Amino acid sequence: MFRKYILAFICIFQCVCSFSQEIIKKDTVSCNIYFHQSKFYFDPQLKLNEKRLKKFVDDVYFRGNDPSMSIKRVLINSGTSPEGPQQFNNYLSDNRADAIVTYLKEHISFNDSLIIIHSPGVDWEELISLVKDSDQVPDKDAVLQLLTSDEFGDDDIARRKSIEELNGGVSYRWMYDNLFPLVRHSKVRIAYVSRVAKKFICCQRCLWSHADLCLRHQIMQKLQFFQSCTVILKAPKSSICHCRPICYMTLWLYLTSDWNST
C-alpha cells in the first residue's frame, strides 16, 4: 500500500501537463490639471500643467504600444473652489471637464463611450481631503466638522458662509490662500486592462500518441478557438510516459470546470 502511494506521488510530479489562466492586470495613469480662479481655459504655464500633461500623454502612448493593453475607462473629475455663486460654480465645473476632454481627444485616441465625467461644482471632497492632510489649518477640527456636516445638504453657499464666520474668518482666509487654488482642478484618470493569453502545456506523447485524430481535433479546437488558448506541447521526460492519466485529468478539469471562465 505504501509503495502505491509513492508511485502515485512520482507519477504526479513527472507530469508536465499544466494550464494557466488568462491573466488580467489593471493599470491607471492619472494627472491633475489646475485652473485660474473663475476660468475654465487651459493654461499650460499654471502650476506646471504642461509638464505634467506631457508626462501623462507619454505614459498613455507607452501603454498604447502594448497590444495586450486596452483603455477601459477615461475618468474625469472636475471641480471648483467654494467662493462664488453656486450656479456659476456648476457651470465652471462642467466647462473645465469639457476643456480636458477636448485636450485629450487632440492627443489620445479613445471611444467617447469610455468617458465618465464627474463635475460636482464645488469639490468639497477634495477640500476635505486637503484639510485632513494639512497640519496648518487654523481650528482644523472645527473646519472639518463644518465641511462634513449634513446640516447644509447641497447648499454650498450656506456651508461656505459657516466657514467664513468661524473664528473671525481666520480659517477661511488661510484656506483661500493655500488650499482653494488646489481645488480649482480637473483630475484625469485613464484605467487600463491588460489581458495575457491563456496557455495549456501538455506532454506531447500524452496528447498525440494516446489520442486518436478525432480527439486531438476536439482538444485543439476547444482550447484554441473557444478558449482563445495557446497550446504548448512539451517533449516527455523519459521513454516511458507515466503522466497520461494526469494529463487527461487536468485537461478535463480545465475544459469543464469554472477555472477556464473569463
N, C-alpha and C positions, 0 to 999 in steps of 0.2 A: 504493500500500500504506500509506504513511504517513498519507494523508488518511483511509483507512478506520479506522485506529486512533483518529484524532482524533474522527471521527464517533461511534465506539463509546463513547469517553470522554464525549462530550457527552450521548449518549443515556442513559448510566448516571446522570449527575448531574442530568438533567432528570426522572428517575424519582422519583415521590413515593410509591412503594409501599414500605412497611416493616412490620415487625411487632415486637412487644415481648413478652417472656416474662412469665408470671406471676411477680411479684417476691415472694419470701418473706423477710420480715425477722423477726429474733428479738430479743426483749427480755426482761429479767429484773428483777423487783422483789424486793428482799431486806430482811430485818430480823433483828436479834439481840434475843432476849428473855432476861433474866437471872433467876436464881432464888436464893433464900436457901439457905444450906447445909442439906442433908438435907431440903429441901422441894420439892414439885412444884406448889404452888398459885401462881397468877399474881399478883404484887404490882405494881400499876401504878406505885407510887412508887419502886421499886428501880431505880437507875441509869437513870432517865428512860424506863422501859419504856413508860409511857402515851404520852409524846410521840412516841417512835419508832414505836409501833404506829399511832397516829393518822395520821402521815405515810404509813406503809406502806399503810393502808387507803385513804387519799385517792388515792395513786398507783394502786392497784388500780381504784378507781372511775373514775378518769380514763381508764384504758385500757379499762375495760368499756364506756365510752360510744362507743368507736370500733368500728363494726360490722365492720371488716376484721380486728380482733384477737380472738384466742380463747386461752383458757388451754390450754397443752399439758401442763404438769406442775405439781404442788404438791409441792415437795421440803422435807422437814423433817429436820434433823439435830439430835438431842438427846443431850446427854452430861452427865457429872458430872466432878467433880474426883477425884483418886486416893484421898483419905482415906476410910476406912470399909470395911466388908466388901464383897467383890466381888459377892455375891448381892444385897445391898441396893442397890449402885450400879446394877446391871442393872435392878432394879425401879424405881428412881428415874428412870433414863433413859427407860424406857418410859412412865412416867406423866407425865413432863414433855412428851413428844411428844404424848400424848393430850390434855393440857391445852391445848396450842397448837392442835390440830385442833378441839377444842371451841370455842375462841375464834374461830377463822377461820370456822367454819360459822355463827356468830352474826352475822358481819359481811359475809361474802362468799359468793356462790353458786357452787358448783362441784361436779362429779361426784366421788363417792368413788373411782372408778376412776383418777382422775388423781393420787391421793396416793401418794407414795413416802416411807416413813419409814426413817430410819437411826438406830437408838438403840444405840450400841455399849457402853453402860455408861460406863466411864471414857473420856473423849475424849482419848486420847493424841495423836492427830494435831493437834488444836487446841493442846494444851500444847506440843508440839514446835514448832509454828509461832510461838507466843508467845515461847518461849525463843530461837529463831533471830532474832526481830525485836528482842530486848532486848539492850542493851549493859551491863546492870547485874546480870545473873545471876551470882552467885559461882561460879567454876570452870565456866563455861559449856560449854566443850568436853567436860569430864568428864560433865556432866549430860546433854548431847546423846548422848554415847556410850551411857550407860545407858538413855536414853529410846528409842533406836533399835536397841538390841541384840536379836538373835534368841535370846539365851540364855534369856530368861524366857518366851518364847512368849506364851500367853494368861493367864499367871499375874500378874494385876495386883498382888497383894499382894507377891510377890517383887520385882517391879520397883520398887514404891514403897519397900520396905524398903532396897533397894540405894541409892536416892537419899537416904533418911533417914540412912544410915550414912556417906555421903560427907562429908568434911571436918567431922565432928562435928555434922552436921545443919544447917550454916550455909546451904547452898544450898536445902535443903528448906524451912526456915523462911521464907526470903526468898520463895520461890515460893508458899508457903502464904498469905502476906500480900498478895502483889502479882499473882500470876498465877492462882491457883486460883479466885478469885471470877469471873474472866473465862471460865473453862472450865465453870462451872455455868450453862449456857445452852442455848437452842434457837435454831437458825438456820433461818429460813423463807425459801424462795425460790419465787417463782411465775414460771414460764417461759411466755412468750407467743410465739405465732407470728402474724404479720401477712401476709395474702395480698392482693396488689394485682391487680386484674383484668387479664387479657391484652387487648391491642389489636392489631388489624390495620388498617393505614392504606393505602388504595389509591386510585389515581386513578379518579374516578367514570366517566370515559369508557372506561377500560380494562375496568372491571367491568361496566358497564351497556351500553355501545354495542357492544362486541365480543363479548359473551357472549349466547347465546340464553337463553330463560327457564329451561329445564331446568338449564343450567349455573349460572345465578345462584342458583337454589334450592339446588342441591347445595353451592355455595360457602358460602352463608349458613347452611345447616343444619349443615355441618361446623364452621364457625367458632363459631356462637353456641350450638348445643346440645351438640355433642360436645366442644368445646374450651372452653366457657364463656368465649367471647371476644367482646369488643365490636368491632363493625366500624365504622370511621370512613371515610366517603367524602369525599375532597377534590376540589375542582374542578381540572381540568387547568390547567397554567400558560399554555398557548397554544392557539390554534385547531387546531393540528396536534399530534396526540398521538404522541410518539416512544417512549413508555415502555411500550406494551402488552407486548412480549416480556419486558421486565424484570419487569413486574408479575406476569405469569403464571408466570415462572420463580421469582420469590420466593415467590409463593403456593404453588406446587407443592412447593417445598422446605419451606415451613412446614407443609404438611399431611402430608407423607410422611416427613420426617426426624425424628430424635430431638430436635430443638430444641424441639418442642412438648410434650415429655413433662413431667409434673409430679412 
